Amino acid sequence: MKTVTINLPGSGKWEELQLAPGATARDVLSQLGLGEDFCLVRWNSVNTFDDRANLYKEVADGDKLQATSVTEVAGNGRR
C-alpha cells in the first residue's frame, strides 16, 4: 500500500488515501465522490493522470496530488 495526499477542489482540504496495487485515477476520484468531470494531477502540475492508468505504479509513497476539473486543465492546454 502507498499513501497519497490529495487536495480537494474548491475546498483547500487535503484527504489522505491508501492506494492498493492496481488502483487507477478513476478509482481514487470515485472514492472521493468526484465524477467524470474531474481528473488527478501531481501537485503544482497540469499534466493529468489517465483515468485508466495504474496510479499505484505512477506515484511514490507520500506524493501530493490534486483533484481538479477537466475544464480547468483543458483551459491550460493540457489533457
Contacts in CASP RR format, 6 or more apart in sequence:
PFRMAT RR
TARGET T0000
AUTHOR 0000-0000-0000
METHOD contacts of the structure
MODEL  1
MKTVTINLPGSGKWEELQLAPGATARDVLSQLGLGEDFCLVRWNSVNTFD
DRANLYKEVADGDKLQATSVTEVAGNGRR
1 18 0 8 1.000
1 19 0 8 1.000
1 20 0 8 1.000
2 18 0 8 1.000
2 19 0 8 1.000
2 56 0 8 1.000
2 59 0 8 1.000
2 60 0 8 1.000
2 61 0 8 1.000
2 62 0 8 1.000
2 63 0 8 1.000
3 16 0 8 1.000
3 17 0 8 1.000
3 18 0 8 1.000
3 19 0 8 1.000
3 61 0 8 1.000
3 62 0 8 1.000
4 16 0 8 1.000
4 17 0 8 1.000
4 19 0 8 1.000
4 28 0 8 1.000
4 59 0 8 1.000
4 61 0 8 1.000
4 62 0 8 1.000
4 63 0 8 1.000
4 64 0 8 1.000
4 65 0 8 1.000
5 14 0 8 1.000
5 15 0 8 1.000
5 16 0 8 1.000
5 17 0 8 1.000
5 62 0 8 1.000
5 63 0 8 1.000
5 64 0 8 1.000
5 65 0 8 1.000
6 14 0 8 1.000
6 15 0 8 1.000
6 16 0 8 1.000
6 17 0 8 1.000
6 28 0 8 1.000
6 32 0 8 1.000
6 40 0 8 1.000
6 64 0 8 1.000
6 65 0 8 1.000
6 66 0 8 1.000
6 67 0 8 1.000
7 13 0 8 1.000
7 14 0 8 1.000
7 43 0 8 1.000
7 64 0 8 1.000
7 65 0 8 1.000
7 66 0 8 1.000
7 67 0 8 1.000
8 14 0 8 1.000
8 15 0 8 1.000
8 32 0 8 1.000
8 67 0 8 1.000
9 34 0 8 1.000
9 38 0 8 1.000
9 66 0 8 1.000
9 67 0 8 1.000
9 68 0 8 1.000
9 69 0 8 1.000
15 32 0 8 1.000
17 28 0 8 1.000
17 31 0 8 1.000
17 32 0 8 1.000
19 28 0 8 1.000
19 55 0 8 1.000
19 56 0 8 1.000
19 59 0 8 1.000
20 56 0 8 1.000
21 56 0 8 1.000
22 54 0 8 1.000
22 55 0 8 1.000
22 56 0 8 1.000
22 57 0 8 1.000
23 54 0 8 1.000
23 55 0 8 1.000
23 56 0 8 1.000
24 51 0 8 1.000
24 52 0 8 1.000
24 53 0 8 1.000
24 54 0 8 1.000
24 55 0 8 1.000
25 39 0 8 1.000
25 40 0 8 1.000
25 48 0 8 1.000
25 49 0 8 1.000
25 50 0 8 1.000
25 51 0 8 1.000
25 52 0 8 1.000
25 53 0 8 1.000
25 55 0 8 1.000
26 51 0 8 1.000
26 52 0 8 1.000
27 55 0 8 1.000
28 40 0 8 1.000
28 55 0 8 1.000
29 35 0 8 1.000
29 38 0 8 1.000
29 39 0 8 1.000
29 40 0 8 1.000
29 51 0 8 1.000
29 67 0 8 1.000
32 67 0 8 1.000
34 67 0 8 1.000
36 70 0 8 1.000
37 69 0 8 1.000
37 70 0 8 1.000
37 71 0 8 1.000
38 67 0 8 1.000
38 68 0 8 1.000
38 69 0 8 1.000
38 70 0 8 1.000
39 48 0 8 1.000
39 49 0 8 1.000
39 51 0 8 1.000
39 67 0 8 1.000
39 68 0 8 1.000
39 69 0 8 1.000
39 70 0 8 1.000
39 73 0 8 1.000
39 79 0 8 1.000
40 48 0 8 1.000
40 49 0 8 1.000
40 55 0 8 1.000
40 65 0 8 1.000
40 66 0 8 1.000
40 67 0 8 1.000
40 68 0 8 1.000
41 47 0 8 1.000
41 48 0 8 1.000
41 49 0 8 1.000
41 65 0 8 1.000
41 66 0 8 1.000
41 68 0 8 1.000
41 73 0 8 1.000
42 63 0 8 1.000
42 64 0 8 1.000
42 65 0 8 1.000
42 66 0 8 1.000
43 63 0 8 1.000
43 64 0 8 1.000
43 65 0 8 1.000
43 66 0 8 1.000
44 66 0 8 1.000
45 66 0 8 1.000
46 73 0 8 1.000
46 76 0 8 1.000
46 77 0 8 1.000
46 78 0 8 1.000
47 78 0 8 1.000
48 73 0 8 1.000
48 78 0 8 1.000
48 79 0 8 1.000
49 55 0 8 1.000
49 58 0 8 1.000
49 65 0 8 1.000
59 65 0 8 1.000
70 79 0 8 1.000
73 79 0 8 1.000
END
